[in-house]
Amino acid sequence: MKNIGRYGQITALTCLFLVGGWGLVMWPEHGQPKLPTETLTIVNTKGKRSLFTVELAITPKEQMAGLMYRRFLAPDAGMLFVFAKPKIVDFWMKNTVLPLDMVFIRKDGVVDSIARNAVPYSLTNIFSADPVIATLEVPAGTAARLDLQPADRIVASQFSADCSRLSLKDPRKPLQNHLTSQRGVQLRPV
C-alpha cells in the first residue's frame, strides 16, 4: 500500500470520523433506526380487539435505546420488549420525549400490570408487579382508550398460549378445548 504520509492519515481519519460519526451524531436526535415489526392484538375482557404494529426490541442494545428520542408514535403503534425469561423488569423515561403507557405481559400473554402516562424524561424506575416475559410501550392514553386492565390478553407469536381460544368472560381460564401453539404443539391450559 502506498504511504500517504502524516497529512494523508489525518485527512483519512477525519473523513472516517465525519462519515462514520455522522450516524452517531444523528442517532440521538432521531432515536434508533426503526426495528423489525410485527402485528399483535390486544383483547380486553369485554372482547374488544385492537390491532397494533409494534417494533421488536430483542437485543440488549435495542432495549436500552427503546423509544428514546422518538418524536412521533402512531396511535396503533408501539414497541415490544421481549426478554429471554420471565423476570421483574423496570423501565425509566430517560431521553424519552413522548409520554407512554407501559403494559407488562406474562409469558402466556396475560397483562400483568400497566403503568399509565409515564412522564417524559423521568428517571423514576417503573416496575412490573410480577415476573414478565415482555413489555409493550404504546402512546400515553392508549390503555385508557382501550379500557385495558390487568388480566386482559396480548395475542402475539412471543407468548406461549393461543389466546384466540381463551374465554373472554374470565381471561384467566381457557375454554374446554386444549390450547395449541402456533407450531401445532399442545399446551396445558393456563
WOKAQUI-V122421 format. One record per helix or strand. SS is the DSSP state (h for helix, s for strand). FROM is the first residue (numbers start at 1). TO is the last residue. Records with the same first field share a line. If there is no record, write none. Layout:
# WOKAQUI-V122421
SS: FROM-TO  FROM-TO
This chain:
# WOKAQUI-V122421
h: 5-30  60-65  142-145  163-165
s: 37-43  49-57  77-87  90-91  100-105  110-118  126-127  132-139  153-155  166-166  174-174  179-180  186-187
